[in-house]
Amino acid sequence: MTSCSRVALVTGGNKGIGFAITRDLCRKFSGDVVLTARDEARGRAAVQQLQAEGLSPRFHQLDIDDLQSIRALRDFLRKEYGGLNVLVNRGGRALKDADPTPFHIQAEVTMKTNFFGTRDVSTELLPLIKPQGRVVNVSSMLSISALKKCSPELQEKFRSDTITEEELVGLMNKFVEDTKKGVHAKEGWPNSAYGVTKIGVTVLSRIHARKLNEQRKGDKILLNACCPGWVRTDMAGPSATKSPEEGAETPVYLALLPPDAEGPHGQFVEEKQAKPW
């Protein structure tokens, strides 16, 4: 492997939408595709399934809740490829509506993975993104519905074009603390832990896009959040309207925006269209 090889990486690539994104990138991306998974056995089984279809992804273990695991992946990419061309942050978790886990624990575990895990991956891997690179953070329409259920004060903060990453982290931590105290509704939060974590992912994407404009304007890197739609996965269940392949369409579209594309950038994208936030 040489450092001039192109490489795309998908977190949480062993099943569902992440697996469908990986498969599509294997078919369409001119370079190597790295499938990552928390569980090595499941990740390698997913790679074998794609190999049986005539595709050739590489595998690397990644637990986005574990900073050492993220840094091991970072070092691998730096050594093998000298950086990264496409990053798709798909890794995440959702507890089912009927899950008996107390709400404050649901809030803590989903926030740890969906927001803080995604943020840690971004912190370590964004500096590796090469010029004309593409970054796709898979969010959810539930981030918009949850935003609309926030208090006007919280909505204003989350929609601000000047909110900092530190302020966003403070708000995400406050939500978890408010659920522990049983005051989250009184403090203006919606009753969806998953939705709030995805608000965090969408706003983080807007902040990181702004930072790229300030620090790496000439590199033409495009970074967006997107909604794959309501997809039949372990998370969403069998009655959802889209197949995983259909859910992969918008993330893959953003991952493969042509080198001369001016946008979208810093947007929330659904069905390949930027939506108002």
Secondary structure, DSSP 8 states (H G I E B T S, - for coil): --TTS-EEEETT-SSHHHHHHHHHHHHH-SSEEEEEESSHHHHHHHHHHHHHTT---EEEE--TT-HHHHHHHHHHHHHHHSSEEEEEE-------TT--S-HHHHHHHHIIIIIIIHHHHHHHHGGGEEEEEEEEEE--HHHHHHHHHS-HHHHHHHH-SS--HHHHHHHHHHHHHHHHHT-TTTTT--S-HHHHHHHHHHHHHHHHHHHHHHH-GGG--EEEEEE--SB-STTT-TT-SB-HHHHTHHHHHHHT--TT-----S-EEETTEEE--
